[in-house]
Amino acid sequence: MSNYFLSLLIFAPLIGMVVLFFLPKTNEKLIKTVGVLATLPSLLLAFIAYFQFRGGTELTQFAENRSWFQIGSPRFISEFYGPDVFLGIPYELGLNGFSLVMILLTAVLSTLAAIASIHIKKEWKGYFLLFLLLQVGMLGVFAAENLLLFFIFFEITLIPMFFLIGKWGYFEKENAAYRFLVYNGLGSAILLIVFIVLYTKTGTMNIAEITQIVTSNSGIVPLTDSFKMGLLIALLVAFGIKLPIVPLHSWMLKVHVQAPPSIVMLHAGVLLKIGAYGLIRFGLNIFPEQFASLSVILAILGVVNLLYGAFLALIQTEFKMVLAYSSISHMGIVLIGLSALNEAGIQGAIFQVVSHGFIAALLFFLIGVMYERVGTTNIEKLGGLAKVMPITAGFFLVGALASLGLPGMSGFVSEFMAFLGLFQKEPIIAAVGALGIILTAAYLLRAVLRITFGKPIDYSEKVVDMRGAEYVPVLVLVFFIVLIGVYPNILVYPLQATIEAIMLGLGG
């Protein structure tokens, strides 16, 4: 295995950025073609990694570790190891089962979102430059093996997202962009403080070493239980903004409504999931005892997210707001699964992360197609779409059925396992949360059926159904949704070692 495999996978989009830089900014077709092609190398490498792993290659063979730079010893470390200790921060990349799955999800959705960007109507060169930079940041977050690299890639995702929302969004795009920046900037600041504290206390940036030091309770590192709890709560706030957990969610609604659909595909499909990834990688892995002591609170927060999102989705008249509240509701299932602290619950939470990524991307892509044709996403101004856009309407129904958890689709597997896990631990809370499943069916079918089979609207212009390249994202996303639904083992296999490690940390 090449020692540069993961670096190539992460930074391959930069090649496309270089090519784009030399293209004339008025050549729309060429810029869009290069933009899409630039996402393919990472996609190819991600699949190579997955199939090599399935073929028996150990994930440790993908690891990279190089000397990067060195700094003086923090005071806390000097007290234990002496004043002459200097600490190096290496460039460390690696894969585990969870991060491999997330990199695959990111690579697939990036290519599909790039294809969906055919609807971008202005300043294509700047758009794709930022789009590819965003892809680098997202891929890097999931491959980072130390705190500094994780934080750098985490920050890289913020900058292009701010401009992609503020420049190419809809009417209130600036407001949405600033809300995104303020909330996520606050989360980043909290995250940075936690990382610095962990570094100064443990003397290493390596995530695996920090996990071992903090969980060993050897007494070498002065971390009391209350101090660990404080760090975990800080992580919950930092990643809770990203997920988002109610009441830290309001910024996300604006982004889902105002950002262009191709960017919302990535935001709902990948960027929100960084919150779940962080909670598992840093919260659950490094502070398992403290996480367990908060499990009931997390279960209640999960149910609140689920029901709050579902109730408000039920009364929306704007379809994008329905899906925005739906995302909040579905992220509640992630919290419910994690709070169960058993194998079924954690597996369900991770499945929900992946499943919702594909389903949300499908629905937001279809919204983009619909908006292109009829110029609105207001449910009250839509109706009878099945007559003028039968194929699009059919895929809307498929997406809605997947989202409400129809058996045979990915949503069913994730919801079933998450609730199964919580019923074993907190049956009353789980029973209350199960009401959200009924509400989900109600708000999704109400919205989709009204748009597709409701009272026909007399559209002023001839409406054309889905065509050409628009089929690619839809068919690929439906394929993955059904594949996970009928053959969950495709995710179970790479995730097994990660879940076993989490259970070991929890004493299971």
N, C-alpha and C positions, 0 to 999 in steps of 0.2 A: 504493500500500500504506500502510495506517495506520501511523503511527509508534508506535502503542501495541499493535500486533497481538500481539507475543509476551508483553507484560505482561498483556494480556487473557487470553491462552491459559493462562498460568501461574497467575494469581491469580483466575480465574473461580470456582474452588471456594470462595473466601472468601464469595461471595454466598450460597451454600448454608449456610455456617457461620452467617452473620448470621440467615438465616431460621430455621435450627434453634434458634438461641439463644432465639427467642421462642415456640417450640412447647412445649406441655405435655409433660413427660418421660414421661407414661404412654401417650401416643397412639402405639403401636408402628407401626401401619400408615402413618400420616402421616409419621412420622419416617423410616421406611425409604424411602417414596416420594420424599421431598425429598432424602434422601441419594443415591439413585440419580440423580435428575434433576440434581443439582448437579454430577455428573461429566460430563454431556453437553456443556455449552458448550466445554470444553477438547477433548473428542473431536471435535466439529464443526469447531473452528478448526484442529485438527491435520490433519484430512482436507482442509480448504480449502488449507492451506499445501502439503500434498503434491500435490494436483491442480493448484494454480497453478504449482508447480515443474514438474510434468509438462507443463503447457501452455506453458512457456517463460519463466516468471518467474524472474529470478535470485534465488538465496537471499540475496544481499547486501541485497536490498530489504526483508528482514524485520529487518534490524539496527536496534538502538536504542542510542543513545549520548547520555547526559545527564550534565551535571555533578552530582556527588553531594556529595562533601566533599573538603577539602584538608588535607594535613598537612605538617609541616616536612620538609626533606630529610634522608634517612638519611645517616649519616656517610660511608658508602662512596660515595654519589653526590656529596656535597659535595666529596670529594677530586678528582673529575673535572670537575664542572660549576660549582664555586664554592659558597660558604656561603649564598648568597641563594636558592638554588633551592628552590622549594616544589613538592610533588607532589600532584596531584589524583588522586582515585580516582573514576573515572566509573562510572555505572550502565550496564553494557554487556551487551546481550543479542544473540544472533545464532544463525544456523543454518548448518551445513554438511550434507552428505549423510548422514553418520553420525548427527549429533545429530537430524536430522529423522526418521530411522528410529526412533531410540530414543524420541523424543517420541511418535511414533505408537504404538509398542509400549506405552508407559506409559499413554497415554490410553485405548487399547482395554482393556488389562488392568484399569485402574482402574474403568471402567464395569462390566466383567464381575465383578470382585471385589465391587463394591458390590451387584450383583444377588445374588451368592453370599452376601452378608451377611444374606439372609433367614433364615438358620439361627441368627443371633445371638439369644440368649434373654433378655438382661437389659441394662439401662442403655443403651438404643439411642441416646439423644441424645448421651451422652458418646462412645460408640463412633464415630458418624458425624462428630462434630466432629474427633476425632483422625484419622479416616480421610481426611477432606478436607484436613486440614493436611499429612498425609503425601503426598497427591497433589501439593500445591503444591511441597513440597520435591523430589519426584522430577522433576517437570517442569522446575523451575528448574535443577537440576543439569545437565541436558542443553542448556539454552539459555544458560547463563552463559558470558560471553566474557572474564571476568577472574577472577583467583585469589580475590579477596575474595568475590565473588558465589557462585562455585562452592563455597567453603568454608561460607558461610552456608546455602545450600540443602542442602548435604551434612549439616550439623548439624541442620537442621530435620527431616530424615528420621529422625534418631536418637530424638528426643524422643517423637513419637507412637508409633513402633514399640515403644519400651520399655513404654509404658503399654498398648498394644494387646495385647502378649504377656502382660504381667504381670497384666492385669485380666480379659481375655476368653479366656485360654488354658486348658489342661487342668491336670492334677493338679500338675505341677511347674512351673507357669507362672512363679512368682517367680524360681526358680532360673534358668530359661531367659532371663528378662528381664534379670537381673543379668549373666549371662554375655554376653549380647548387648551390654549397655552397656559392660562392662569391655573386651572385645576391640575393639569399634568405637570406644570412647573412646580406646584406645591408638592405634589407626590414625589417628584424627583428630588426636591430639597430634603424631604423626610428620609427618602431612601439613601441619599448620600450620607446623612448623619448616621444612620444605622450602619452603613458599610464602614464608615471611618471608625466608629466605635468597635465594630467587630475586628477590624484590622489592628487597631491599637491594643485590643485586649488579647488577641490570639497571635499576632505577629505574622500573619500570612494572609494573602488575598485568595488563595486557592479555596474554592467552595467545599471540595471534599475534605480538605484538612480542617477547615473551620468547623464543618459538621462533626468530624471526629473529635475535635478538641472540646467543643461545647457540650456534645452529648455524652462524653466520657465521664464528666463530673470528677475528674482526677484531682481537682484542687489546685492544679498548676496555674490555671487562669482564674483570676478573681471575678467570677460571674455568679452573683447570688440568684436565687430563684426569682426574686422580685425584679431584679435587674433584667433577667431574661424575659420576664413577662412584659416589662416595659418595651423592650426591643421588639417583641412579637406584636404588641399592639401597634407600635409605630409601623411595622411592616404591613399590618392589616389595613391601616389607613392609606399607606402609600400604594399598595396594590389594590386596595378596595376602591380607590378613585378610578383606577384603570379598568376594573372588572365590569361594571361599577356596582358597588353595594349601596343601597338606599341608606342614608340620604345624600350620598356623594355622587349622585347620578345625573344631575340636571344638565351639566355641560354636554353629556353624551346625546341627549335628545336633539339639541341644536345641530350637532355635527351630523347626525343621521338624516336630518331633514334638509340641511343646507349644503352639504358637500355633494359633489357629483357622484352618481351611482357607482362608477368604477372605483372611486376612492372609498366609498362606504362599504363596498365588497371587501376591501382589505381591512377597513376599520372594524367592521363587525366580525369578519372572518378570522383575523389574525391579531390585530392590536388589542382588542378587548381581552383576548386570550392570554396576553402577556401577564395580565393581572392574575389569572388562575395559575399560570405557570410559576409566577413568582411566589404565590402563596404556598404552592406545593414544594418548590425547590428550596425556598429559604425559610418559610414559616413552618411547614410540617416537617421538613427534614432536619432543620437545625434546632428547632425548639419543640420536639414531639410531646414532652410532658406538659409544657405550658399550652400547647395547641389542644391537647386532650382536656385540659381543665376548662377551656373555653368552648368545648364542643356543643354544649346545650345552647349557649348564646349564638354560636354560629348557625346552629340548626334553626333557631328562631329567626335570625337575620335572613337565612335562606328562604324560609317560608314567607317572611314579610316581602322579600324581593319578588318571590313567585306570585303572591296574591296581589300585591300593589301594582306590579306591572300588568298583570292580567286584567284587573278591574279597570285600570285607566285605558288599556288598549281597547276595552269593550265600548268605551264612550267616545272614541276619537272619530273625527270625520275625515282626517287627512291620513291617507294610507301609509305614508312614510312614518307618521307618528304611531300608527298601529304596530308597525314592525319595530320601531325604536323601543316602545314599551314591551313588546314581545321579547326583545333581546334582554331587557332588564329581568323580565320574568324567567327566561331560560337560564340566565346566569344564577338565579336563585337555586336552580337544580344543581349547579356546580357546588354551591355552598352546602346544600343539603347532603350531597354525596360525600364531601370532605368531612363534614361534621359527624358522619356515621363512624368514622375511624375503623372501619372494617374493610375487608378486601372488596366486597361487592360495592360498597359505597364509593370508595376511592376509584375503583375501576369505572363506575358509572359517571363520576365527575369528569374523569379524563375523556371518556367516550363523549360526554356532552360537549366538552371543549371542541373536539374534532367535528362531531356531528353538526353542532350549531354553526361552525365555521362554513361548512359546505351549504347548509340549508339557507342561512342568512345571505350568503353570496348569491345563491340562485334567486332568491326573492328580490334582492336589491338590483340584480342585473335585469330581471323582468320589469321592475319598476322603471328602470332607465329606458328600456325598449318602449314601454307604454307611453312614457312622458314624451319621447321623441315623436310619437304618432299623434297623440291627442292633446298634448300641451298642458295636462293637469294630472295630479294624483289625488285630487279631492274625491272622496267616495261619493259624495252627493252630486257631483258633476259627471259621474261615470255610470255606465250601465249598458248591458247588452253587448259587452265586448266580445263575447263568444261568437256573435254573428259576423263581426267585421275582422276580428283577430282570433280565429278559433284555435290556432296552434299556441299562441301566447297564452290564451285563456286556459288551455289544457295544462300547460306547464305551471301556471299559477296555482291550479288546483293540486297538482303533484307536490309543489313546494309547501302548500298549506297542510296537506295530509302528512307530509314528512315532519313538519314542524309540530303538529299536534300529537305526533307519536304513533302513527299507524303501524301495526306490525308488518314486518318486511322492509321497513325503512330504518335508517340509522337512529332517528329520534326515539323510536320505541325501545331500542336496546339500552340507550343511555338513561332514559327516564326509569325504565323498569329496574335497572341495577341500582341507581341512586336511591330510589324509594325502598327497594328491598333492603338495602343497607341500613337506612334510617328506621324502618319498621322493626328491625332487629334490636335497635338501640333505644329509640324514643318513639314508640308506636303512636302516642297521642299527637305529638308534633307532626309526625308523618301523615297521620290521618287528616289533620287540618290542611297540611300542604297539598294533599291529594286533590283538594277542591280546585286547586289551580289547574289541574289537568282538564277538568270539565270546562273551566272558564276559557282555557286556551282553545279548545275546540269551538266554543261559542264565538269568541271574537275573530278567530281566523276564518271560520266558515261564513260568518256574517259578512265580513269585509269582502272576501274573495267571491262569494256567490252573488253579492250585490253588484260587484264590478262586472262579473262575467255573464250572469244570467238575470240581472235586475232589469228594471224598465229601460228599454233601449233609448239611447240618447241620439239625437239627430246631429251627428258630427258634421261640421261645416265643410270639411274637405274629405276626399277619399282617403280612407285609412288602409295602409298596407300592413300585412301581417309580417311576422318574423322572416328574415331572409339572410342568405349568404353566411358571412362569418358569425352572425349572431347565434347560429345553431351550435357553434363549437362550445362556448361556455356552458350553455344549457345542457347539452347532451353529456358533457364530461361531468358536470356537477351531479346530474341525476344518476349517472353511472356510479359515482362514489357513494352517493346516498343509499342506493339500492344494494351495492356491494357490501357495505358495512352492515346494512340491515339483514341481509340473508347469510352473510359469512363474517360474523364479528371476529372470528379468529385472526383475520388479517390485521387487526389492531391488538388483539389479546397477546399474540406471540411476541411482538417487540416490547409490549408494556409489562410483561410478566415479571421480568427481573426488577424493574423500577418499583412495581407495587410490592414485591417481596421485600425489597430493601426498606420501603416505607413501613411495612408491617413489622419488620425486625426492629426498626427504631422505636416503634410504639410498644414494643415488648410482646408482639403477637407471634 
